[in-house]
Amino acid sequence: MRRGLRYLPPALLLLTLLELAVFVLVGRAVGFGAALLLVFAASLLGLALLRREGMRAWRGFRAAAQAGQPPGPQVTDGLVGLLGALLLALPGLVSGAVGLLLLVPPVRRLAGGGVRRATERRVSSMVAGDLFGPRRVRVYQGQSQPTPTPQQPPVAEPGRAIEGEIVDR
């Protein structure tokens, strides 16, 4: 986690430069007054959607908890919606466009799946099961691999190492 934080300041600087460049390009195309009005309108829309998405996420979480279902899908959908509204509320055309995209249902489901996979990788299986319910596991049929039992020592192919030793036959 800390490793990724060292990239945060350069990433924020690049995002700011990108936002500024896009604003200048849009300002030249449609006029700076219209570009400024567009940024202002997007921010107002984002602020209005923040409240709506927050309430929607809370209602979904409460409904899942009262029904005794895992709250994970409602939480991830709510988080993606809140992130989209927050990005839309931030002043900027690029962040507004990304925020608006996150509010489109197919993109929202796709991003929610990404949030779910990232969460499942970072928490224990038991916590992931409590959050998201039973996991689906793909099972591929094929030739099974023998596993050594504690009574039998593992057998290696000639020239392969077992616990640091080379076995020659």
Protein Blocks (a to p, Z undefined) as FASTA:
>chain_A
ZZmmmmmmmmmmmmmmmmmmmmmmmmmmnopklmmmmmmmmmmmmmmmmmmmmmmmmmmm
mmmmmnopafklmmmmmmmmmmmmmmmmpgcfklmmmmmmmmpmklmmmmmmmmmmmmmm
mmcfklmmmmnopaddddddddddddddfklccdddehiaeehiacdZZ
